[in-house]
Amino acid sequence: LAASPNQLPLKYEGSLPSGGRHPDTSPPRRLSDGACSKPETESVEYPGDVAITCDLGSEQDVKEAAILPFYRDGGDFNAESVLVQTSLDKKAWKDVAAVKCDRVQGPVVLVTAPVGDKVRYVRFNVTKAADAKRLLIGEVRITKPDTAAAAQPPPPAPAPKPFARLAKPLQVKRVLDQALLDAKVDFLFGCFATDVLRDEAGQPCGIVMANRSGRQAVLAKVIIDATDRAWVARMAGAQAQPYPRGPQVFHRVVVGGEPTAGPAISEPRPSGSGAVQVRKVGLTFAAANKTHEIYEYTLQLSAAGGSYAALAAADQTARDKTFHLGQVDASEVLFQVPPDPVKGAGAGDLGAFRPAGVPRMYLVGGCADVPREEAARLLRPLALMDLGTKIGAAAAAEAKSLPAVSEPRPSGSGAVKGAKVPGGPVVPAAPGDVKEILVGVRPTQTGLPTVPSEARGLRVLGRYDVVVIGGGTGGAPAGIGAGRQGAKTLLVEYLHGLGGVGTTGMISKYYFGYRGGFTAEIDAAVKELGAANEVVGKIECWRRANRKAGTEIWFGAMGVGAFVEGDVVKGAIVATPEGRGVVLAKTVIDSTGNADIAAAAGAQTDYTGGDEASVQGAGLPPLNLGAGYTNTDYMFADDTDVVDFWQLFVYAREKFKGAYDLGQLVDTRERRRIVGDVTISPMDIILSRTWPDTVVLAKSNFDSHGFTVHPLFWAMPPGHESITAFVPLRALLPKGLDGIVVTGLGVSAHRDAMPVIRMQPDVQNQGYAMGVAAAMVARSAGTIRGVDLRGLQKHLVQVQCLPEEVLTDKDSFPMPKEKVAAAVTALAAPFAEPPPRGQAPGEVERRRALAVIFAQPQDAIPLIERAYAAAKADDAKLIYAHVLALFGNKTGADTLLARVKSAAAFDKGWNYTGMGQFGRSVSELDQYIIALGRTRDPRAADAILEKVALLDATKEFSHHRACAVALETLGDPRAARPLADLLAKPGMTGHSTVTVDEAKRIAAVGGGTENRPRNESLREIVLARALYRCGDSGGVGKKTLERYAQDLRGHYARHAQAVLRGEGTNK
C-alpha cells in the first residue's frame, strides 16, 4: 500500500505503552515510517484497546485519515473497529467515523475515514477483536487535499437516475415491524399454518400452526390468507383452477456478478422448456466500495401440479441456472404469478378475494380470482399494500359483526367448546403415532385452553432411506454423506441456504476445530469455486455437493415432530407452506441443533432450568452487502421460544438499523441437548477420554462465551490450552430411542463440555459421519443402533476424519486407583516447569488432576480427607479443604471459614463477558465462598453475610453470584433480609424485559458484543433466586422472579419459572 504524495508529516502518541515483541522506537516514529508489509518487523504492539493521537503541528486541511492494523486469520492481534476523531485543541473532539476492520488488504486492514476539514489533531481509537490479546499496528497516514486535482474544472454532473437510492431490505422490515407494533398487532416469525379449525357449524374459525415451540391452535373469527399460493384457503377446501402442465414462467433476482444466461436484455421473452433470459434492472446497490447491478432472471421451469415439492425442485433448478461467482445476494424464493387462481365468491367489491364456498376468509395475493395480467399488477408491492389495507379493514368490520368463536372455560384451561380440528377416514400407510410438542408459543406458558383434534391420518410426503432435518453445520454434510453412499436422502431446511452458523449465521471463519477429513474437502471446494464472497460461495458449495450426491433439498420447510412406533422413530413430521405431513425414513438425522425431533419423539433432554441462569452468549448479525465474517454475542436466545425470537428480531433490527439487512439465523452457541446413552463430561474432555465407539475427533479450548457451572471449574477455571476430545456414537443416540441420531449442539454433553466439541470443523465431520452411518443402515436390515461400527470407523479413518488408533481404542475410564492417588498428591505438589502463556504454574497439571478426582470421587474423597489431615502447609490444607467442600464434605470447613473471614474486601471479580471469555468467571475469594456454602456448616452464613454487606451495583457480578449461590445452598433464613436490602440499593433492580419497548431500549446499548444488559439482569435474577430460597423478605424475591417469569427473553423466563416451581435447589 504505497504512501500518498499528499501525506502530511505528524507526530503521535499512544494511550498505552507499546511493548511485547514489537516495541516502538523512542521517540515514536515506526507508525509513520512508510513501512507496513511485515508484522514481524514493521509493527508496533499494544497490549489492548489503544487511542493513537496524531499531532500535525498546526491546523491543516485534511482530506482523509487512515490507520493500518495488521491482520491474520486466527491471529491473536486482530482489530475489531476504529473510531476516528478530530480536534483543533486536543480538548474538544469530534467523531468523524466508526469503521469496522473488515477491509483486508494483504497483511493489513485498511481503515480510512474522510475528514474534509481543518484540524490539528487526529485520534484513532482502536478496539481489538474479542478473541485478540494484543494489537499490531503498521502505519497511520493523514493526507491533505490534492491541490492539483482541485484546480481542474469539475466533471459534468451525471444525469439524474430514478430511484437513485434504493430502500434496503432492513429498512422495509423495520418500517413494517413498527407499523404492526403501532397498530397493536401481535405477530410472530417462522410459523407454518398446518390446519384450519372448524366450529360446530363446520365454518372456519382459526388455524393450527407449527413452529420451533411446537404446535398451537389460534382461534379467529376471520382468516386472511396472505400466503403466496393461497395455501390456507386450499386447506379449507377452496377450489382452484388446475395447475397447467408443462413449463411455467418464474422469476428470480440476483444482486451482483454478471449475467449467466447471455447478454442482458431490456424485456424478457422466454420460450421453451428450460429457457432462461436475464434483464439488467437498471438499479444498483452500492456496498464495500463497489456497485452491484441487479439482474432479473425469467425462467421456464416445470413444477408439476404446483405442489410444494415440485416448486422446491424448480427452485433448485433456478439456482443452478442463475448462480454467479460475483453475486452478493439473491432471491430466497422463486416468484411466480400463480397460474391456478382460487375460484372467488364473485359478488361484491371484494368477491374475487373471497374463496367460493369458504366463508370468513379473504385472500391477499396473486391467487385471487382476477385475470392473470391484473394479478401481476396486483403483486407489485405498493398495489399489494393498498389491497392489504382494504381487505384488513373489511375483515375487521366482518369480525365485529360475528359472535365470539367460543367462550373459554373459567379457569382458562381445558377444551374450548365449539372449535376443533376435524377428522376423517384413516387408512394407515404405516403403523405408528405422531409425536409433537403441544405447548403454547412459549414453552413457559401453562394452563392454556385446548381444542380437540379428531382422529385422522397425515399425508405421506415421501419415503426415503434417510431424512435429515436441518441443513446447517451438521445437516448439510449429513446429506452429502448419506447421498454419496447411495441412500435415497431428503434434506429439510427452514431457511433458504445451507451451512448454518458458518454461512447464514455469518461466522464464516473457523475459530478452532480439527480441519482434516471431510472438512478439508469442503474447504478445498469453497476455495476452488472462488466466489467473490466467502459466505455466498460456501452456501453454494453445500448446495452443489448435496445435489451432486443425489440428495433432494427442501428449503422453507421445518421438522416439527416425529413418527414413532414403540421406541423406534420411523420418520419426521414436516411442515411446509402447503401443510403438514410425514416423511417416512429408515433413519432420521436430527440436525436441528436443538434436538427438536428427538425431543418431540420423547427423548429426555437437558436445558435451562432452576439450577443456574447459565447459557452461552448468542448473536444475530447485521448483513452488509458483500461482507463476510460477522461474529456477534450480545444476547441470550432460546431456540424453543418463538416469542423470544420475535422480540430478538425486532430488537436486533433496531440495533443494526443502518445495515443492508439482518441475518435470519440466530447464532446460539448453546441449545437443548439430548440425554444420550452416554453424556460427555468436562472430565472426559480434559482427560481426552477414549471410547470404543468414537466417531468424531474434536479440537478446541474452553471457549465458554459466559460463565461455567460445573464444580470442577469452581476448583480451577477452564484453561485456554488446546484440547483433543473424542465423541462416541452413544452420545449422539437419545437414550431409549432407535431410528434417530442427533448432531451438533443437540448431542449428549454437559453444557460446560460443549465449547470443546461444538466447533464448526468438528460438527461438519460429525454430520458427514452420521450421514454415512445412516446410509450403511439403509443397506441392512438393522437400525442406526446396530450400525456396523467398525466399518464406519474404517471409512472415517480412510477419509481422515479419525486417526487409526480409534480402531483399537477402549474406554479409558474408570482409571486405576493408583492414578487417582497420584492426582490427589498432585493437587498440592509444586511444579517446576514454566506454565503456558497466561496460566499459573502447574495450572494444566492441576486441572487434569482435578478432572481425575471429579471423574472418580468415590475413590478420591477418602484420600483427600487423609491428605488434608496430614498436610502441614496452610496452602495445601486450603487446596484440599476447597476440593472436599465442592463435594459437600465439610472436613475442611474451619480452613475455608478462616480464609473467607480473613478477607477484608473482595478481590478483583468478573463481570459477565460473552465474546472472548476464557478462564475465570469467579474470583479466588468467590470460589472459596461457594465452597464454604457447600459445606453447609452453620457458621458459614455469618461469614458470607459479612461479604454481602460490601456489595452494591458497582461490584462485579461474580461476587454477587458467589454469595447468592452459597447462601441459597445453605438456605439460612437469616440471609433473606440482607439480600433484600442488597436488591434495594440503587441500580440493582429493574433489568427485566417484559415489553418490546423495553427490548428496543436495550438495543441502543453497545454494539455486537455488548455485555452490560446481561450482566445487570443476571445479577438481579441470581440474587432474587437466593432471596426466595432463603425464605424471602417482604415478597421481594418472589415479585422479582414473577416479573422475570414473564420476561420476553426465554432463558430468564425458563429459569424464573423453574425456581418458582421449586426446581433446582443448587444442592
SVG drawing of the C-alpha trace seen along z (x, -y; Angstrom):
<svg xmlns="http://www.w3.org/2000/svg" viewBox="-74 -26 88 83">
<polyline fill="none" stroke="black" stroke-width="0.4" points="0.0,0.0 2.0,-2.9 2.2,-6.2 0.3,-9.2 2.4,-12.2 -0.2,-14.3 0.7,-12.7 1.2,-15.2 4.1,-14.9 3.0,-14.1 4.0,-13.1 2.0,-10.6 1.5,-9.1 -0.4,-6.1 -2.7,-5.9 -0.9,-2.6 2.8,-2.0 4.0,0.1 6.0,3.3 5.9,7.0 8.0,8.3 7.2,5.2 8.0,2.0 8.0,-1.4 11.2,-3.5 12.0,-6.3 10.8,-8.9 7.8,-7.1 8.2,-7.0 7.6,-3.5 3.9,-4.2 4.9,-7.0 7.9,-5.5 6.0,-4.3 6.7,-0.5 3.8,1.8 4.3,5.1 5.7,7.4 4.1,7.6 7.3,9.3 9.5,6.2 7.3,3.3 4.6,3.2 4.0,1.6 2.4,3.8 -0.1,2.6 -1.5,4.8 -5.1,3.8 -7.5,1.2 -5.5,-1.9 -6.0,-5.5 -3.3,-6.8 -3.3,-10.6 -1.6,-12.3 -0.3,-15.9 0.1,-17.7 1.9,-20.6 -0.6,-23.3 -4.0,-23.5 -4.1,-21.7 -6.7,-21.0 -7.2,-17.2 -8.8,-15.2 -8.6,-11.7 -7.2,-9.8 -6.1,-6.2 -4.7,-3.6 -3.4,-0.1 -3.7,2.5 -2.1,5.9 -4.5,8.8 -4.1,12.6 -6.8,15.4 -6.8,16.8 -4.3,14.2 -4.3,13.0 -3.6,9.4 -6.6,8.6 -8.6,5.3 -12.4,5.2 -13.1,1.5 -11.7,-2.0 -13.3,-5.3 -11.7,-8.3 -11.9,-11.7 -10.5,-15.2 -9.8,-18.2 -8.3,-21.7 -7.2,-22.0 -6.9,-18.4 -9.7,-19.0 -13.0,-19.1 -13.2,-16.1 -15.4,-15.5 -16.4,-11.9 -15.6,-11.5 -16.3,-7.9 -16.6,-4.5 -15.2,-1.8 -15.3,2.0 -11.9,3.6 -13.1,5.8 -11.3,4.3 -8.4,6.7 -5.6,5.5 -2.8,8.1 -1.3,8.3 -3.2,5.2 -6.7,3.9 -7.2,0.6 -9.2,-1.7 -10.0,-5.1 -12.2,-7.9 -12.9,-11.1 -12.3,-14.2 -12.7,-17.2 -12.0,-19.8 -9.3,-21.9 -7.8,-20.1 -4.6,-19.8 -5.2,-16.5 -6.5,-13.2 -7.1,-10.4 -7.6,-6.7 -9.4,-4.7 -8.6,-1.1 -10.6,1.7 -9.1,5.2 -11.2,8.2 -12.9,10.1 -10.5,13.1 -7.4,11.0 -4.8,10.5 -3.0,7.5 -2.9,5.2 -0.2,4.9 -0.4,1.5 1.5,0.9 1.0,-2.7 -1.0,-5.9 -1.5,-8.2 -3.1,-11.6 -3.4,-13.2 -4.2,-16.7 -6.5,-17.5 -4.9,-17.1 -4.4,-20.7 -3.6,-19.8 -6.8,-17.9 -8.7,-20.7 -7.5,-23.1 -9.1,-21.1 -12.7,-22.0 -15.3,-19.7 -16.6,-17.0 -20.1,-17.3 -22.8,-16.2 -24.2,-12.8 -27.7,-12.6 -30.2,-12.0 -31.3,-8.4 -34.7,-7.3 -34.6,-5.6 -31.0,-6.7 -31.3,-5.4 -32.9,-2.0 -34.6,-1.0 -32.5,1.6 -34.3,4.8 -33.8,4.0 -35.4,0.5 -38.5,2.2 -38.7,4.8 -38.2,2.2 -41.0,0.0 -43.3,2.9 -42.4,4.1 -43.1,0.7 -46.4,0.4 -47.6,3.6 -46.4,2.6 -48.1,-0.8 -51.3,0.9 -51.0,3.3 -50.9,6.3 -49.4,9.5 -47.0,11.1 -44.5,14.0 -41.9,15.3 -41.2,18.8 -44.7,20.2 -46.4,22.6 -50.2,23.0 -50.9,26.7 -54.7,27.0 -57.9,25.0 -60.1,25.1 -63.9,25.6 -66.7,24.5 -69.8,26.6 -71.4,25.5 -68.3,26.5 -67.3,22.9 -63.6,21.9 -62.8,20.4 -59.0,20.2 -55.9,22.2 -53.4,24.5 -49.7,23.5 -46.4,25.2 -43.1,23.6 -39.9,24.2 -42.0,24.0 -44.4,26.7 -47.9,26.7 -50.7,24.4 -54.3,23.5 -55.2,19.9 -58.9,19.0 -60.2,16.3 -63.5,15.0 -62.0,14.2 -58.9,15.5 -56.8,13.5 -54.7,15.8 -51.7,13.7 -49.6,16.8 -48.1,16.8 -50.3,19.6 -53.4,19.3 -52.2,22.4 -54.6,21.9 -57.6,21.4 -56.7,24.6 -56.5,26.4 -60.0,25.1 -61.4,26.6 -61.2,23.7 -61.5,24.7 -58.8,23.6 -58.1,23.9 -55.8,26.8 -52.1,26.0 -51.1,26.0 -49.0,28.8 -45.6,28.1 -43.0,25.4 -44.2,22.3 -42.7,18.8 -40.8,18.0 -38.6,15.0 -35.5,14.8 -33.4,11.7 -29.7,11.7 -27.6,8.8 -24.0,8.6 -21.9,10.6 -22.6,11.0 -25.4,12.5 -25.2,16.3 -27.6,16.6 -26.0,14.4 -26.2,10.7 -28.9,8.8 -31.9,7.7 -34.5,5.0 -37.6,7.2 -37.7,11.0 -39.1,13.2 -38.8,16.7 -39.8,19.6 -39.5,23.3 -38.7,25.6 -35.6,24.6 -35.3,21.2 -33.6,18.5 -33.3,14.8 -31.9,12.1 -32.7,8.4 -30.5,5.7 -33.0,3.9 -31.1,0.6 -30.8,0.2 -27.8,0.9 -26.8,1.4 -23.5,-0.2 -21.5,1.7 -17.9,2.1 -16.7,-0.5 -18.3,1.4 -21.6,1.0 -23.6,4.2 -26.0,4.5 -29.4,6.1 -30.5,8.7 -33.9,10.2 -34.0,13.7 -37.0,15.1 -37.0,18.9 -39.3,21.6 -39.4,24.4 -41.5,27.5 -43.4,27.6 -45.9,30.4 -49.1,29.9 -47.9,26.8 -47.2,28.8 -44.6,27.6 -42.2,30.5 -42.5,29.6 -41.8,26.0 -38.9,26.9 -37.4,28.9 -37.9,25.9 -36.2,23.6 -33.1,25.8 -33.0,25.8 -33.3,22.0 -30.4,21.7 -28.3,24.0 -29.0,21.7 -28.5,18.3 -25.6,18.6 -22.6,16.4 -19.3,16.2 -19.6,12.5 -23.1,12.4 -23.7,10.9 -27.4,11.5 -30.3,13.3 -33.9,14.1 -34.7,16.6 -37.7,17.9 -38.9,18.1 -41.5,15.5 -44.4,16.6 -47.8,15.1 -49.8,18.2 -51.3,19.8 -54.0,21.5 -56.2,18.9 -58.7,19.8 -62.3,19.5 -63.8,16.4 -67.2,15.8 -67.9,13.4 -70.4,11.0 -69.4,7.7 -66.4,5.4 -64.1,8.0 -65.7,11.1 -62.6,12.0 -60.7,12.1 -63.1,14.4 -62.8,18.1 -66.1,19.5 -67.7,21.9 -65.2,20.8 -66.8,18.2 -64.9,15.9 -61.8,15.9 -60.1,13.4 -57.2,13.7 -54.4,11.1 -52.2,12.2 -51.9,13.5 -54.3,16.4 -57.3,14.0 -59.9,14.6 -58.8,11.9 -57.2,12.1 -53.6,13.1 -52.4,9.8 -54.3,8.0 -52.8,10.4 -49.3,9.5 -50.0,5.8 -51.6,6.6 -48.4,8.3 -46.3,5.2 -45.5,4.1 -47.4,0.8 -50.5,2.3 -50.4,5.2 -50.1,2.9 -53.2,1.0 -55.1,4.2 -54.0,5.5 -55.2,2.3 -58.6,2.5 -59.0,6.2 -57.8,5.7 -60.5,3.1 -63.2,5.3 -62.1,8.3 -62.2,6.2 -65.7,5.0 -66.9,8.5 -65.3,9.8 -67.1,7.2 -70.4,8.5 -69.7,12.1 -70.1,13.8 -67.1,14.9 -65.7,18.2 -66.1,19.8 -66.2,19.0 -63.1,20.1 -63.5,22.1 -63.5,20.0 -60.1,21.5 -58.7,20.6 -57.7,24.2 -59.4,27.3 -61.0,27.9 -62.6,25.0 -66.2,25.6 -67.2,25.1 -63.8,25.4 -61.9,28.5 -59.5,29.9 -61.9,32.1 -61.0,35.7 -61.7,38.2 -61.3,41.7 -57.9,43.2 -56.1,45.8 -52.7,46.0 -49.7,46.2 -47.5,47.3 -48.2,48.1 -47.1,45.6 -48.0,42.4 -47.5,38.8 -45.4,37.2 -45.2,33.4 -44.6,30.8 -48.1,29.4 -47.4,26.3 -48.1,22.6 -45.9,20.2 -43.7,20.1 -42.6,23.3 -43.1,21.4 -46.9,20.9 -49.1,23.1 -52.8,23.6 -53.8,22.7 -57.2,23.8 -57.1,26.6 -59.1,27.6 -59.8,31.3 -58.3,32.9 -60.3,35.7 -58.7,39.0 -57.3,38.6 -54.3,39.5 -51.4,37.5 -50.3,37.2 -47.2,39.1 -44.9,36.5 -42.3,39.0 -40.5,42.2 -36.7,42.1 -33.8,44.1 -32.6,41.1 -34.2,37.8 -32.0,35.0 -33.9,32.3 -31.8,29.1 -29.3,28.1 -26.8,26.4 -23.3,27.1 -24.1,30.8 -27.1,31.3 -25.6,30.2 -22.7,32.6 -25.0,35.3 -27.0,35.0 -23.8,35.3 -22.5,38.3 -25.8,40.2 -26.3,39.3 -22.8,40.3 -23.3,43.8 -26.3,44.3 -29.1,43.7 -32.3,42.0 -32.0,38.9 -34.1,35.8 -32.6,32.7 -35.1,30.3 -34.0,26.7 -36.3,24.0 -34.1,21.1 -33.1,20.8 -29.4,21.6 -27.3,24.4 -24.4,24.3 -25.9,22.8 -23.8,20.6 -20.8,20.7 -22.9,19.2 -26.3,17.9 -25.1,17.1 -22.1,15.2 -19.5,16.7 -17.6,17.7 -14.1,18.2 -13.2,21.1 -12.1,20.3 -10.8,23.8 -11.5,27.4 -9.9,30.3 -9.7,29.3 -8.9,32.6 -11.2,35.2 -14.5,34.1 -13.9,30.5 -10.7,30.3 -12.6,31.5 -15.4,28.9 -12.9,26.1 -11.0,27.1 -14.2,27.0 -15.0,23.5 -11.5,22.3 -11.7,23.9 -15.2,22.4 -13.6,18.9 -16.7,16.9 -16.2,13.2 -17.9,13.5 -16.9,16.3 -20.4,16.8 -22.2,16.9 -19.5,19.3 -19.8,21.8 -23.6,21.8 -23.4,22.7 -20.8,25.4 -23.0,27.1 -25.9,27.0 -23.9,28.3 -22.4,31.1 -25.8,32.3 -27.2,32.1 -24.2,34.0 -24.7,36.6 -28.3,37.1 -29.8,35.6 -33.2,33.8 -33.3,30.4 -36.4,28.7 -35.9,25.1 -38.6,23.2 -39.8,26.3 -39.4,27.3 -39.3,30.5 -41.9,30.3 -42.3,33.8 -41.6,37.5 -43.4,40.5 -42.8,43.2 -43.7,46.9 -42.9,48.0 -39.4,46.8 -38.4,46.6 -38.6,43.4 -39.9,44.2 -40.0,40.7 -40.3,37.0 -43.3,34.7 -42.5,31.9 -44.4,28.6 -44.2,26.9 -46.1,23.9 -48.6,26.5 -49.3,28.0 -48.1,30.8 -47.2,34.4 -44.9,37.2 -41.7,38.1 -41.1,41.8 -37.5,42.9 -35.4,45.7 -33.2,43.2 -33.9,39.7 -30.9,37.4 -31.9,34.6 -29.6,31.8 -31.8,29.0 -29.0,28.2 -31.7,28.1 -32.8,31.8 -36.2,30.8 -37.2,34.1 -35.7,36.2 -37.5,34.1 -40.8,34.4 -40.2,38.2 -40.0,38.3 -36.3,38.2 -35.1,36.9 -33.4,33.5 -31.3,31.1 -31.8,27.3 -32.1,24.2 -33.9,25.0 -33.8,24.0 -30.2,24.6 -28.5,21.6 -29.3,19.0 -26.3,20.0 -26.2,20.1 -23.6,19.3 -23.9,15.9 -25.7,15.6 -25.8,13.2 -27.8,12.2 -25.6,10.4 -26.2,7.5 -25.8,8.2 -23.9,5.7 -23.9,6.4 -20.7,8.2 -19.5,8.5 -18.0,11.8 -17.2,12.9 -19.5,11.1 -19.4,12.6 -21.7,11.2 -22.5,12.0 -24.9,9.6 -27.9,11.6 -29.2,14.9 -31.7,16.7 -34.0,19.7 -34.4,21.7 -37.6,23.3 -39.3,20.0 -40.7,18.2 -41.8,15.2 -38.1,14.8 -37.1,14.9 -39.8,12.4 -38.6,9.8 -35.0,10.6 -35.5,9.8 -37.4,6.6 -34.6,5.7 -31.8,6.5 -33.3,4.6 -33.3,1.6 -29.7,2.2 -28.4,2.5 -30.8,0.3 -28.2,-1.1 -27.3,2.3 -28.4,3.6 -30.2,6.4 -30.3,8.6 -29.3,12.3 -32.1,14.8 -30.2,17.5 -29.7,16.7 -26.2,17.7 -26.9,19.6 -24.0,21.4 -25.9,23.5 -29.2,25.2 -31.4,28.1 -29.4,31.3 -30.5,34.9 -29.6,37.3 -27.9,40.0 -26.6,43.4 -23.5,41.6 -23.2,37.9 -19.8,36.3 -18.5,34.5 -15.9,31.8 -13.6,34.5 -13.9,36.6 -12.8,33.6 -9.9,32.5 -8.6,36.1 -9.2,36.8 -11.2,39.9 -11.1,42.6 -14.1,44.7 -14.6,47.9 -17.3,46.2 -15.5,42.9 -17.0,41.3 -15.7,37.7 -12.3,36.1 -12.7,32.6 -10.2,29.9 -10.7,26.7 -10.3,25.0 -13.0,23.9 -14.4,21.0 -17.2,20.6 -18.9,17.4 -20.1,16.9 -19.7,18.4 -19.3,22.1 -21.3,24.1 -19.6,27.4 -18.0,27.7 -14.7,28.7 -14.4,25.2 -15.0,23.7 -11.8,25.5 -9.9,24.3 -11.1,22.3 -11.2,23.8 -8.0,23.3 -7.0,21.7 -4.9,24.6 -5.8,26.7 -7.6,30.0 -8.2,33.1 -11.5,34.7 -13.3,37.8 -17.0,38.1 -18.7,41.5 -21.7,42.6 -23.6,43.2 -23.5,39.5 -25.5,39.0 -28.2,41.6 -31.1,40.5 -31.5,42.9 -34.4,45.2 -35.0,44.4 -33.9,46.0 -34.0,44.9 -32.8,41.4 -29.4,39.8 -28.7,36.2 -25.9,33.9 -24.4,30.6 -25.4,28.6 -28.1,31.1 -25.7,34.0 -25.5,35.5 -22.9,33.5 -22.6,31.3 -23.1,27.7 -19.5,26.9 -18.1,29.6 -19.9,28.3 -17.4,25.5 -14.7,28.0 -16.9,30.2 -19.1,27.5 -16.5,26.1 -17.7,25.9 -15.0,28.1 -15.8,30.9 -19.6,30.6 -19.1,30.8 -17.1,34.0 -19.7,35.3 -22.6,34.6 -20.8,36.4 -20.1,39.4 -23.8,39.7 -24.9,39.4 -22.6,42.3 -23.8,44.3 -27.4,43.8 -26.7,44.9 -25.0,48.0 -28.1,48.9 -30.2,48.4 -28.3,51.2 -29.0,53.6 -31.9,55.0 -30.9,53.2 -31.3,49.7 -28.9,47.0 -28.1,48.6 -26.9,51.7 -24.7,49.9 -21.5,51.7 -19.4,49.5 -16.1,50.9 -16.9,50.5 -18.0,46.9 -14.8,46.1 -12.7,47.7 -14.3,45.4 -13.8,42.3 -10.1,43.3 -9.8,43.7 -11.2,40.2 -9.0,38.8 -11.9,37.8 -10.4,40.1 -6.9,41.3 -6.3,45.0 -5.9,45.5 -9.7,45.4 -10.0,48.8 -8.3,50.3 -9.3,47.8 -11.1,48.9 -12.8,46.9 -10.1,45.2 -12.5,44.9 -12.5,46.0 -8.9,45.1 -6.7,47.2 -6.9,46.2 -3.1,45.5 -3.9,42.7 -6.5,41.3 -4.0,41.3 -1.4,39.6 -3.9,36.9 -4.6,36.3 -0.9,35.9 -0.5,33.6 -3.1,31.1 -0.7,29.6 2.6,30.5 5.0,27.8 5.6,27.6 9.0,26.6 8.3,26.3 7.2,23.0 3.5,22.7 1.8,22.0 1.3,18.3 -1.4,16.7 -1.6,19.6 -0.4,20.0 2.4,22.5 1.1,26.1 -2.4,25.0 -2.7,27.5 -1.4,30.4 -3.7,29.4 -6.7,29.2 -6.0,32.7 -5.6,33.9 -8.9,32.3 -10.5,33.9 -9.3,37.3 -10.7,36.6 -14.1,35.4 -14.4,38.4 -14.0,40.8 -14.9,39.0 -15.8,42.3 -12.1,43.3 -10.7,39.8 -12.6,38.4 -11.2,40.7 -7.7,40.0 -8.2,36.2 -9.6,36.4 -6.4,38.2 -4.2,35.7 -6.0,32.8 -5.3,34.3 -1.7,34.9 -0.9,31.6 1.4,29.2 1.4,26.2 -1.6,23.8 -1.7,23.6 -2.0,27.4 -4.7,27.6 -6.7,24.9 -6.5,26.7 -7.7,30.0 -10.4,28.3 -11.6,26.4 -12.0,29.6 -13.7,31.5 -16.2,28.8 -17.2,28.8 -18.3,32.4 -20.4,31.3 -17.8,32.6 -17.2,30.3 -13.9,31.9 -12.0,28.7 -14.8,26.2 -12.6,24.5 -9.9,23.8 -12.4,22.3 -14.1,20.3 -10.9,18.7 -9.9,17.9 -13.2,16.2 -13.3,14.3 -9.7,13.1 -10.6,11.1 -11.5,7.6 -12.6,6.7 -13.3,8.5 -10.6,9.3 -10.9,8.5 -14.1,10.1 -15.7,10.9 -18.5,9.2 -20.4,11.1 -18.4,11.5 -19.7,13.3 -17.3,12.9 -13.7,13.7 -14.4,15.3 -11.8,17.7 -10.7,18.9 -12.1,17.5 -15.7,16.5 -15.3,16.4 -12.5,14.8 -10.4,16.7 -12.4,15.4 -15.6,16.2 -14.7,19.8 -14.0,20.2 -17.3,18.5 -19.1,21.0 -17.2,23.9 -17.9,22.7 -21.6,22.7 -21.5,26.3 -20.1,27.5 -23.5,26.5 -21.6,25.5 -24.0,23.4 -21.2,20.9 -20.9,20.2 -23.9,17.9 -22.5,15.2 -19.1,15.1 -20.8,14.8 -23.2,12.2 -20.3,10.0 -19.3,10.1 -22.9,9.4 -22.7,6.1 -19.9,5.0 -21.8,5.4 -23.6,2.9 -24.2,2.2 -20.5,1.2 -19.2,4.6 -18.6,7.3 -21.3,9.9 -19.2,12.8 -19.1,11.6 -22.9,11.3 -23.3,14.7 -20.9,16.4 -22.7,15.0 -26.1,15.9 -25.1,19.5 -23.5,20.1 -26.4,18.6 -29.1,20.5 -27.2,23.7 -27.2,23.0 -30.9,22.0 -30.5,19.9 -33.5,17.6 -31.2,15.1 -29.9,14.3 -33.2,13.1 -33.2,9.5 -29.6,8.7 -30.3,10.0 -33.5,7.9 -31.5,4.9 -28.9,5.5 -31.6,5.6 -32.9,2.3 -29.7,0.5 -29.5,-1.9 -29.2,-0.3 -29.8,3.3 -33.3,3.9 -35.5,3.1 -33.5,5.0 -36.2,7.4 -37.7,7.1 -41.4,7.7 -42.3,5.4 -40.9,5.0 -40.4,1.3 -38.0,2.3 -36.2,4.6 -35.8,1.8 -34.3,-0.4 -31.7,2.2 -30.9,2.4 -29.4,-1.1 -26.8,0.2 -23.4,1.0 -22.5,2.9 -22.4,6.5 -20.5,7.8 -22.3,5.8 -22.4,7.4 -23.9,4.8 -27.6,5.6 -26.9,9.3 -24.7,8.5 -27.4,6.4 -30.2,8.9 -28.2,11.9 -27.2,10.1 -30.8,9.3 -32.3,12.7 -29.5,14.6 -29.9,12.5 -33.7,12.8 -33.4,16.5 -31.2,16.8 -33.6,14.5 -36.6,16.6 -34.8,19.8 -33.8,18.3 -37.4,17.7 -37.8,14.2 -38.3,10.8 -41.4,8.7 -42.1,10.8 -39.3,9.1 -37.7,12.3 -41.0,13.7 -42.1,10.5 -38.8,10.1 -38.9,13.7 -42.5,13.4 -41.6,10.4 -38.7,12.4 -41.1,15.3 -42.8,13.0 -39.6,11.8 -39.6,11.9 -36.1,13.4 -36.7,17.1 -33.9,18.3 -34.7,15.8 -38.4,16.8 -37.5,20.5 -35.2,20.1 -37.5,17.9 -40.5,20.2 -38.4,23.3 -37.3,21.6 -40.9,20.6 -41.9,24.2 -39.3,25.3 -36.9,26.9 -33.1,26.9 -32.1,26.2 -28.4,25.9 -27.7,28.5"/>
</svg>
